[in-house]
Amino acid sequence: MKVAIVKGKELKKYDFGPGHPFRGDRFEDFFSFFEKKIALDGRFEIVANNNLASDSDLRLWHTTQYIDAMGKASCGIEVSDLFRFLSGDNLNPQTRRFPLGIESAARVIVASSILACDLVLEGSFEKAISIGGGLHHATSDSAAGFCVFNDIAVATRHLQKEYDLEKIAIIDVDGHHGDGTQRILYEEPLLKISFHRYGQRFYPGSGKVDEIGEGSGKGYSVNVPLPIGTSHQAFLYAFDEIVPPLIRKYEPEILLNQFGVDGHYEDPLVGLGLTTETFREISFKMHELAHENSEGRYLIFGGGGYEPLNVARCWAIMFTTVSGIQPMNKKEYENLFDAELRIEDYTFDIVKETVEEVKELIFPFHKL
């Protein structure tokens, strides 16, 4: 069955301005790269989304007061208590104001992620990619970490409300912890697994091993904090030890994958040591788990990444892996990947210890 890439019309306007790490042209760069490198094939379709998420969509997770504040600020209307609703990293660095027009672009991203849900659940596509999605830092009443509305949280609520799904698994491989997503689902038995760099001075400062959920959600928040420089080998060891056993035991009805690629070793913000091959392996393993456990139903959200060419390469590798479509020729495919790295891996033992700690805390809840 075909794979859909949902492309929102206003994606380029999701831009925080010159000098900010998150620029809207990252999406244009990807689609330009994609169209040049990927062969036309009947196994995928680019689905245009021209709609904006409604207030009722946003209220599946966000508060009315917050939605109103973002709408006003994005139109240039003064909001007296604006910094109650957003952090400084969501301002244009030059004007020190909330970027004009960004709220409508954020609504398009949410609508695109909802559309991706519908395309898969209604059977039009087996897998769908919301390339602008993955804004996992936004809370119910605050914009943070370059995220205005949390499309993953809204999509999750949409899946519950419209399709009565009870078992939803969210795997987040972004270099930053998905704190906003964790917060909404912390007391719910929806499986959430996050791999992220962790340190007291590294954003957002959450995602410790012992953040395992509360109430009926205890044991369903799984955090794998990684040291700076975590290698391809160490990351995949952690992934293999934790994700497949939990997914197989949980038996989700659908897999959601926040596919941030800012863990790439050349990304300017994160400092992990992942490679293009890491992201190919993640894509392959998630694809296999979807077919094994959720009838192939698999949603992917673009997430972070702040070196445009590497973002385009990593996302193209992800797409070719889950769709089975190759670029124009073998040489083009090989050129998507990094040159082989020969560096000493000093992170494996640290990551191995962390994995054992995670398993000791989490696996008993799932009788593993």
KAURUR-V903913 format. One record per pair of residues at least 24 apart in sequence whose C-alpha atoms are under 7 Angstrom apart, sorted by the first residue. I is the first residue (numbers start at 0). J is the second residue. Records with the same first field share a line. If there is no record, write none. Layout:
I: J ; J
This chain:
0: 42 ; 124 ; 125
1: 42 ; 43 ; 124 ; 125
2: 42 ; 43 ; 44 ; 124 ; 125 ; 126 ; 127 ; 322
3: 43 ; 44 ; 45 ; 46 ; 124 ; 126 ; 127 ; 128
4: 44 ; 45 ; 46 ; 127 ; 128 ; 129 ; 130
5: 45 ; 46 ; 47 ; 48 ; 111 ; 115 ; 128 ; 129 ; 130
6: 45 ; 46 ; 47 ; 48 ; 130
7: 47 ; 48 ; 49 ; 107 ; 108 ; 111
8: 47 ; 48 ; 49
9: 104 ; 107
10: 104 ; 131
12: 100 ; 101 ; 104
13: 101 ; 104 ; 105
14: 101
15: 89 ; 90 ; 91 ; 98
16: 91 ; 92
18: 92
19: 91 ; 92
20: 305
21: 145 ; 305
25: 307
28: 307 ; 311
29: 311
32: 311
33: 315
36: 326 ; 327 ; 331
37: 325 ; 326 ; 327
38: 325 ; 326 ; 327
48: 111
50: 107 ; 110
51: 103 ; 106 ; 107 ; 110
52: 106 ; 107 ; 109 ; 110
57: 153
59: 153 ; 156
60: 139 ; 152 ; 153
61: 139 ; 140
62: 139 ; 140
65: 140 ; 141
69: 102
70: 102
72: 97
73: 97 ; 98 ; 99 ; 100 ; 101 ; 102
74: 99 ; 100
75: 99
84: 140 ; 141 ; 142
85: 141 ; 142 ; 143
86: 142 ; 143
88: 143 ; 144 ; 145
89: 142 ; 143 ; 144 ; 145
105: 147 ; 148
108: 132 ; 150
109: 150
112: 150 ; 154
113: 154
116: 154
119: 296
125: 295 ; 296
126: 296 ; 297 ; 298
127: 297 ; 298 ; 299
128: 298 ; 299 ; 300
129: 299 ; 300 ; 301
130: 300 ; 301
131: 300 ; 301
132: 300 ; 301 ; 302
133: 257 ; 300 ; 301 ; 302
134: 302
135: 177 ; 178 ; 179 ; 180
136: 177 ; 178 ; 179 ; 180
137: 179
138: 179
151: 180
152: 180
164: 252
166: 251 ; 252
167: 251 ; 252 ; 253 ; 254
168: 251 ; 253 ; 254 ; 255
169: 254 ; 255 ; 256
170: 255 ; 256 ; 257
171: 256 ; 257 ; 258
172: 257 ; 258 ; 259
173: 257 ; 258 ; 259 ; 260 ; 261 ; 262 ; 302 ; 303
174: 259 ; 261 ; 262 ; 269
175: 202 ; 203
176: 203 ; 205 ; 206
178: 205
185: 212 ; 213 ; 216 ; 220
186: 212 ; 213 ; 214 ; 215 ; 216 ; 217
187: 215 ; 216
188: 215 ; 216 ; 219
189: 219
190: 219 ; 220
191: 219 ; 220 ; 221
192: 220 ; 221 ; 222
193: 221 ; 222 ; 223
194: 222 ; 223 ; 224
195: 223 ; 224 ; 225
196: 224 ; 225 ; 226 ; 227 ; 271
197: 224 ; 225 ; 226
208: 357
218: 361 ; 364
225: 350
227: 270 ; 271
228: 270 ; 271 ; 272 ; 346
229: 271 ; 272 ; 273 ; 346
230: 272 ; 273 ; 344 ; 346
231: 272 ; 273 ; 274 ; 277
233: 346 ; 347 ; 350
237: 350 ; 354
247: 292
250: 292 ; 293
251: 292 ; 293
252: 293
253: 293 ; 296 ; 297
254: 289 ; 296 ; 297 ; 298
255: 297 ; 298 ; 299
256: 298 ; 299 ; 300
257: 299 ; 300 ; 301 ; 302
258: 299 ; 300 ; 301 ; 302
259: 301 ; 302 ; 303 ; 304
260: 303 ; 304 ; 310 ; 313
261: 303 ; 304 ; 305
266: 304 ; 305 ; 306
267: 305
274: 337
275: 313 ; 336 ; 337
276: 336
278: 313 ; 317
279: 316 ; 317 ; 320
282: 317 ; 320 ; 321
283: 320 ; 321
286: 321
